[in-house]
Amino acid sequence: MLLFWERGYEAASMADLSAAMGLNPPSIYAAFGNKQALFERCAAHYAQSVAAYAPRALDEEATAAQALHRYVLEAIEAFSAKERPKGCLLVSGATNCGKGSLGAQDLLAGYRLASEAMIADRIRQGVEEGDMPASTEPDLLAKYVAVLIQGLAAQARDGATAGDLHSVAELALGGALTHPVNNC
């Protein structure tokens, strides 16, 4: 997982994966089938471990605004952790891939879309419960938060500090959560 996260799907060669896993390529193929299947398992593990903050934040906070704020702040911590590659595997793990890697690209796009849908559902819940204005457009606000998350991941990968990312997040969330996007 760390090798795919650090180098990306295409740049992580079978020789690199073999060395990182301590297995010879035939053993990797026997265990996983192919590189794509191994990548799918790594992405699933990432989603269930490193990115597990996302559903927790959205489920555990009392209001949608609190949930989104926590989601973004915990994402920054995950993207900036010193002991792991910077950024987000689900954002950068299959960028700049050729046609032979469409499966990896589609897989990660699916994770990102599912995350956006999860955010929109939490915003809808906030509207229904009255802690978000009735005029809020959940899908558009969810897209805004998803774009923010993906941008923060790219910035972390490029070396932005957690402090810098927190400042950007506070600026971005301040207006979005106090004046949610609507059709005005």
C-alpha positions as CSV (number, residue, x, y, z in Angstrom):
1,M,0.0,0.0,0.0
2,L,2.7,2.4,1.0
3,L,4.6,1.8,-2.3
4,F,1.5,2.5,-4.4
5,W,0.8,5.5,-2.3
6,E,4.3,6.9,-2.7
7,R,4.9,6.1,-6.3
8,G,1.5,5.6,-7.9
9,Y,0.0,2.6,-9.6
10,E,2.1,2.7,-12.8
11,A,5.4,3.7,-11.2
12,A,5.2,0.8,-8.7
13,S,6.8,-2.0,-10.7
14,M,6.4,-5.6,-9.9
15,A,10.1,-5.7,-9.0
16,D,9.5,-2.9,-6.5
17,L,6.4,-4.6,-5.1
18,S,8.2,-7.9,-4.8
19,A,11.0,-6.2,-2.9
20,A,8.6,-4.3,-0.6
21,M,6.5,-7.4,0.1
22,G,9.4,-9.8,0.4
23,L,7.8,-12.1,-2.1
24,N,8.8,-13.2,-5.6
25,P,6.5,-12.1,-8.4
26,P,5.1,-15.6,-9.0
27,S,4.0,-15.6,-5.3
28,I,2.4,-12.2,-5.7
29,Y,0.5,-13.4,-8.8
30,A,-0.6,-16.6,-7.0
31,A,-1.8,-14.6,-4.0
32,F,-3.5,-11.7,-5.8
33,G,-3.9,-12.7,-9.4
34,N,-2.3,-9.5,-10.9
35,K,-1.1,-6.1,-10.1
36,Q,-4.6,-4.6,-10.5
37,A,-6.0,-7.0,-7.9
38,L,-3.2,-6.2,-5.5
39,F,-3.9,-2.5,-6.0
40,E,-7.6,-3.0,-5.3
41,R,-6.7,-4.7,-2.1
42,C,-4.3,-1.9,-1.1
43,A,-6.9,0.8,-1.9
44,A,-9.5,-1.1,0.2
45,H,-7.1,-1.4,3.1
46,Y,-6.3,2.3,2.8
47,A,-10.0,3.2,2.8
48,Q,-10.7,1.0,5.8
49,S,-7.6,2.1,7.8
50,V,-6.0,5.4,6.9
51,A,-9.2,7.0,5.6
52,A,-11.5,5.5,8.2
53,Y,-11.7,9.0,9.8
54,A,-14.1,10.0,7.1
55,P,-17.2,7.9,8.0
56,R,-16.4,8.3,11.7
57,A,-16.4,12.1,11.4
58,L,-19.6,12.2,9.4
59,D,-21.4,9.8,11.8
60,E,-20.2,11.0,15.2
61,E,-20.7,14.7,15.1
62,A,-24.0,16.3,16.2
63,T,-24.4,18.7,13.2
64,A,-23.4,18.6,9.6
65,A,-21.2,21.6,9.9
66,Q,-19.3,20.0,12.8
67,A,-19.1,16.7,10.9
68,L,-17.6,18.4,7.8
69,H,-15.2,20.5,9.8
70,R,-13.9,17.4,11.6
71,Y,-13.8,15.5,8.3
72,V,-11.5,18.1,6.7
73,L,-9.3,18.5,9.8
74,E,-8.8,14.8,10.2
75,A,-8.0,14.5,6.5
76,I,-5.3,17.1,6.9
77,E,-3.8,15.0,9.7
78,A,-3.9,11.9,7.6
79,F,-2.4,13.7,4.6
80,S,0.4,15.2,6.7
81,A,1.4,12.3,8.9
82,K,5.2,12.0,9.3
83,E,5.3,8.2,9.2
84,R,3.6,7.8,5.9
85,P,3.7,9.2,2.3
86,K,2.1,12.6,2.1
87,G,-1.3,13.2,0.4
88,C,-3.9,10.6,-0.2
89,L,-3.6,7.3,-2.1
90,L,-7.2,7.6,-3.3
91,V,-6.5,11.0,-4.8
92,S,-3.0,10.5,-6.3
93,G,-2.5,6.8,-6.6
94,A,-3.5,6.6,-10.3
95,T,-2.9,10.0,-11.8
96,N,-1.0,10.3,-15.1
97,C,-1.7,6.7,-16.0
98,G,-1.9,5.3,-19.5
99,K,-4.8,3.4,-21.1
100,G,-3.5,0.2,-19.6
101,S,-4.3,1.5,-16.1
102,L,-7.9,2.5,-16.6
103,G,-9.0,0.0,-14.1
104,A,-6.9,1.6,-11.4
105,Q,-8.1,5.1,-12.4
106,D,-11.7,4.0,-12.3
107,L,-11.3,2.3,-9.0
108,L,-10.0,5.4,-7.3
109,A,-12.6,7.6,-9.0
110,G,-15.2,5.3,-7.6
111,Y,-13.8,5.8,-4.1
112,R,-13.8,9.6,-4.5
113,L,-17.4,9.6,-5.8
114,A,-18.5,7.4,-2.9
115,S,-16.9,9.8,-0.5
116,E,-18.7,12.7,-2.1
117,A,-22.0,10.9,-1.9
118,M,-21.3,10.2,1.8
119,I,-20.7,13.9,2.4
120,A,-23.9,14.9,0.5
121,D,-25.9,12.4,2.5
122,R,-24.6,14.0,5.8
123,I,-25.5,17.4,4.5
124,R,-29.0,16.2,3.5
125,Q,-29.3,14.9,7.1
126,G,-28.3,18.3,8.4
127,V,-30.9,20.0,6.2
128,E,-33.6,17.5,7.4
129,E,-32.6,18.0,11.1
130,G,-32.6,21.8,10.7
131,D,-28.9,22.4,11.4
132,M,-28.2,23.4,7.8
133,P,-30.4,26.0,6.0
134,A,-33.2,24.5,3.9
135,S,-31.8,26.3,0.8
136,T,-28.5,24.3,1.0
137,E,-27.7,22.3,-2.1
138,P,-26.3,19.1,-0.6
139,D,-24.7,17.8,-3.9
140,L,-23.0,21.1,-4.7
141,L,-21.7,21.7,-1.2
142,A,-20.5,18.1,-1.1
143,K,-18.6,18.7,-4.4
144,Y,-17.1,21.8,-2.9
145,V,-15.9,19.8,0.2
146,A,-14.6,17.0,-2.1
147,V,-12.7,19.5,-4.2
148,L,-11.2,21.0,-1.0
149,I,-10.2,17.6,0.2
150,Q,-8.5,16.7,-3.1
151,G,-6.7,20.0,-3.2
152,L,-5.5,19.6,0.3
153,A,-4.2,16.2,-0.5
154,A,-2.3,17.5,-3.6
155,Q,-0.9,20.4,-1.5
156,A,0.3,18.0,1.2
157,R,1.9,15.8,-1.4
158,D,3.7,18.9,-2.7
159,G,5.1,19.7,0.8
160,A,2.6,22.0,2.4
161,T,2.7,21.8,6.1
162,A,-0.3,20.8,8.2
163,G,-0.4,24.3,9.6
164,D,-0.7,25.8,6.1
165,L,-3.4,23.3,5.2
166,H,-5.4,24.0,8.4
167,S,-5.3,27.8,7.5
168,V,-6.6,27.1,4.0
169,A,-9.3,24.8,5.4
170,E,-10.5,27.3,7.9
171,L,-10.6,30.0,5.2
172,A,-12.5,27.6,2.8
173,L,-14.9,26.2,5.4
174,G,-15.6,29.5,7.2
175,G,-17.8,30.8,4.4
176,A,-19.1,27.5,3.1
177,L,-20.5,26.3,6.4
178,T,-21.8,29.6,7.6
179,H,-23.4,30.5,4.2
180,P,-23.9,27.1,2.4
181,V,-24.2,27.1,-1.3
182,N,-27.8,27.7,-2.6
183,N,-29.7,28.9,-5.6
184,C,-29.8,32.5,-4.7
